[in-house]
Amino acid sequence: MIPGNVYSVLVSAAELALHFLSMTVLFMVLGVILVELIVALKFVDKIAVIARPLTNFAHLSDECGTGTSFIAAFVSPTSANSMLAAFYNDKIIKKKELFIASMMTSFPAIVMHWRPMLPILIPLLGVTGIIYYFHINARRVDKDFAHNVGW
């Protein structure tokens, strides 16, 4: 038999967990619906104009030329790499295009890591924070490039 105090703590924890779960599932469903709406209304094609000069310069095929993986990398680098892997596994793009597109999507992935650092480093450390911020990110760019190329 569970004592009354422990029982109330367990019930309270379960209620709190269900509340957070319901909020998480709600936002996941809304996110999926929003992304499907964006794709259905062909907003991706309008956004792809941003990435098209880069993909054209790299001589990538139309699948990579739309820039969907590049644009997706700003939201989720994992999904961008999954798109490229699916293109390669389905023989839509060649290995050379996979490497180039993978390197291109590493830049948005790095930018996504910058966002949480800036509001903390700069107010707390000032100029030192800015120097540290650019130093850390320059090392990250080198490391990601070496990883993508296989060095």
NORSULRA-V557527 format. One line per field, one symbol per residue. ss: DSSP state (h for helix, s for strand, l for the rest). A space follows every 50 residues. Layout:
# NORSULRA-V557527
ss: ???
This chain:
# NORSULRA-V557527
ss: lllhhhhhhhhhhhhhhhhhhhhhhhhhhhhhhhhhhhhhllhhhhhlhh hhhhhhhllllhhhhllhhhhhhhhlhhhhhhhhhhhhhlllllhhhhhh hhhhhhhhhhhhhhhhhhhhhhhhhlhhhhhhhhhhhhhhhhhhhhhhhl l
